[in-house]
Each structure stands twice: as C-alpha cells, then as structure tokens.
Amino acid sequence: MQLWAGLGNPGAQYALHRHNAGFMAIDAIADFHNFEAPKKRFLGWTIEARLGAEKLLLLKPATFMNDSGQSIGEAMRFYKIAPEDVTVFYDELDLAPFKVKVRIGGGTAGHNGIRSTVAHIGENFRRVRLGIGHPGHKDKVTGHVLGNFAKAEMDDLAEMLGAVAAEAKWLTEGDDVRFMNDVALRQQR
C-alpha cells in the first residue's frame, strides 16, 4: 500500500489558498479516478482505492498545515507503511507557478507542513512539489501563500491539477520522471 497525502488547511475559507494546492491535488486525483467519498480517519479525510495494481490510501490531514505530520504518521503506523511508500503533494514557493516537480527526501525549505512531516516520519518520502511561484520579497510570502489563487490563474490551476490526476498512475509505478514529463506535456497542449 502507498500513502498519498495532500497538505492544506481544512475549512471553506482556505479552499482556494495557494497553500492548499496539496488538498486540491488529492481531490483532483480522487475525482478523476472516480474514487469513493472520503471518510474521517487518522485526524483527516481518507480514501482507500486502487490505481492500477497498487492499493492507495489518499489522505488530507485535518490538523492544519503545521501539524500535518501527525496525521500522516498515524496512518503510516496503522498500515505499517514505510516512508519510502509515502508521497506528499504540497505547494512550493521556489517553483514557477503551475510547474510540477518530484523528488525524494531533502530539506523543508521553510514549509511548515513538510517540517511537521519530516519531524514525524523522517525525510525519505517522495514529494510532489506544486509550483505557486514566489511573490518576489520575503515580506510578501505569507500573504501570497495564504492568499487565494487569482481568477486569472484558475485555468492554469485546473490544467495543472488535471494533468497531475491524469498521470498519477506513473507515481504508483515509481516512474517519477515519466510522471513529470507527461504532466509537462499535458500542460503544453
């Protein structure tokens, strides 16, 4: 079983925040593949599903961003999932808007959700970084991250999320390069 967690903050007032890109990715994957409705478990919302030959647990922690690792850790321990079988989807400031990159391990780059996850499960998990761009000055970061995507960005956001959902099968197979390439190709259409 693989655990795919999307990071974000629960509540309608946060739904379109850039910081909720991880939640949006999990919702897009679930919608695209017609997965069942989520259930409340592990301090979050979960969906058990199959994608190809792989069994997945999709998770959206309801602990708020800064405590995301607590929810992820509980689900991992219950299912005895190794960190190598965890994928975390989250917003990335240092990536151009709507670009998608995957890497294993690394630092936290100041992201509190990733910091919490590393504190609870270590750093050897796969990260799907969803670019939200940097506002240009560090004093503007909080407002940018906790601000809604602009109306002019909605088509690009939908395109990115649709591409991530459509190509998610490559993540189940561990083909991160194919996933990134196919997502980028879809975004060029």
C-alpha positions in Angstrom: 0.0 0.0 0.0 1.1 3.5 -0.8 0.1 6.6 1.2 -0.5 9.8 -0.8 -1.1 12.8 1.4 -2.0 16.3 0.2 -1.2 19.2 2.5 -3.5 22.1 3.2 -5.8 23.7 5.8 -9.3 22.5 6.5 -12.3 24.8 6.0 -14.1 26.6 3.2 -12.2 29.8 3.9 -8.9 28.2 2.9 -10.2 26.2 -0.1 -8.6 28.3 -2.8 -5.5 29.4 -0.9 -2.2 28.6 -2.7 -1.2 26.7 0.5 -4.0 24.3 -0.2 -2.6 23.0 -3.5 -1.9 19.6 -1.9 -5.5 19.2 -0.9 -6.5 20.2 -4.4 -4.3 17.6 -6.0 -5.7 14.8 -3.8 -9.3 16.0 -4.6 -8.4 16.1 -8.4 -6.9 12.5 -8.3 -10.0 11.2 -6.4 -12.4 12.9 -8.8 -10.5 11.9 -12.0 -10.4 8.2 -11.0 -13.9 8.2 -9.5 -12.8 7.1 -6.1 -15.3 6.8 -3.3 -16.2 9.6 -0.9 -13.7 10.3 1.9 -14.0 9.0 5.4 -12.8 10.7 8.6 -9.8 8.8 9.9 -6.3 9.5 11.2 -7.0 13.1 12.1 -8.0 13.7 8.5 -10.0 12.5 5.5 -9.1 9.3 3.8 -10.0 7.3 0.7 -8.8 3.7 0.2 -8.6 3.0 -3.5 -6.8 1.1 -6.3 -4.9 2.7 -9.1 -3.6 0.1 -11.5 -2.2 -2.7 -9.5 -1.4 -0.5 -6.4 -3.5 0.0 -3.4 -3.6 3.6 -2.2 -4.6 5.5 0.9 -5.3 9.1 0.0 -5.1 11.4 3.0 -5.9 15.1 3.6 -4.8 15.9 7.2 -7.4 18.0 9.1 -4.8 19.0 11.6 -4.0 22.3 9.8 -0.8 22.6 7.9 1.7 23.0 10.8 0.7 19.6 12.3 0.2 17.6 9.0 2.9 15.1 10.0 0.8 13.9 13.0 -2.0 12.7 10.7 0.4 11.2 8.2 2.4 9.4 10.9 -0.8 7.9 12.4 -1.9 6.5 9.0 1.6 5.1 8.4 1.8 3.4 11.7 -1.7 1.8 11.4 -1.0 0.4 7.9 2.7 -0.3 8.6 3.7 1.9 5.6 7.4 2.7 5.2 8.4 6.4 4.5 9.6 5.2 1.0 5.9 4.4 0.2 4.7 7.9 1.2 4.1 10.7 -1.4 3.3 14.2 -0.2 1.7 16.8 -2.5 2.3 20.4 -1.5 2.7 24.0 -2.6 6.2 25.1 -3.5 7.2 28.8 -3.4 10.6 28.2 -5.1 9.0 26.7 -8.2 7.4 28.6 -11.1 3.6 28.8 -10.9 1.9 25.5 -12.0 5.2 23.6 -12.6 5.3 20.2 -11.1 8.5 18.5 -9.8 9.1 15.3 -7.9 12.0 14.4 -5.6 12.8 12.1 -2.8 14.0 13.5 0.5 15.6 16.9 1.0 15.1 19.8 3.3 11.9 21.6 4.3 12.6 25.0 2.5 10.7 26.7 5.3 7.5 24.8 4.6 5.8 24.1 7.9 3.7 21.2 6.6 6.9 19.5 5.3 8.7 20.4 8.5 6.0 18.6 10.5 6.0 15.6 8.2 9.8 15.3 8.5 9.5 15.5 12.3 7.0 12.6 12.4 8.2 10.3 9.6 11.8 11.3 8.6 12.8 12.8 5.3 12.9 9.8 3.0 9.5 10.3 1.4 8.5 11.3 -2.1 7.5 14.9 -2.6 5.3 16.2 -5.4 6.0 19.9 -5.4 3.3 22.1 -7.0 4.7 25.4 -8.0 3.0 28.6 -6.7 5.8 31.0 -7.5 7.5 33.4 -5.2 6.0 36.9 -4.7 9.4 38.5 -5.0 10.1 39.6 -1.5 10.1 37.7 1.8 7.8 40.2 3.4 5.1 39.2 0.9 5.4 35.4 1.3 2.7 34.9 4.0 0.1 36.9 2.1 1.0 35.1 -1.1 0.8 31.6 0.3 -2.3 32.3 2.4 -4.0 34.2 -0.4 -6.4 32.7 -3.0 -5.3 31.9 -6.5 -6.3 34.8 -8.7 -9.2 34.4 -11.1 -6.7 34.8 -14.0 -4.9 31.7 -12.7 -7.8 29.4 -12.5 -7.4 27.9 -15.9 -3.7 27.2 -15.3 -4.5 25.7 -11.9 -7.2 23.4 -13.3 -4.8 22.4 -16.1 -2.1 21.5 -13.6 -4.4 19.6 -11.3 -6.0 17.7 -14.2 -2.5 16.7 -15.6 -1.4 15.5 -12.1 -4.6 13.4 -11.8 -4.4 12.0 -15.3 -0.7 11.0 -15.0 -0.9 9.8 -11.3 -0.5 6.2 -12.5 3.2 6.8 -13.1 3.7 7.6 -9.4 2.2 4.3 -8.4 4.7 2.6 -10.6 7.6 4.7 -9.2 8.3 6.3 -12.6 8.7 9.9 -11.3 10.5 11.1 -14.5 7.6 9.8 -16.7 5.1 11.4 -14.4 6.9 14.8 -14.6 7.4 14.6 -18.4 3.8 13.6 -19.1 2.4 16.3 -16.8 4.5 18.9 -18.6 3.4 17.6 -22.0 -0.3 17.9 -21.0 0.3 21.4 -19.8 1.7 22.4 -23.2 -1.4 21.5 -25.1 
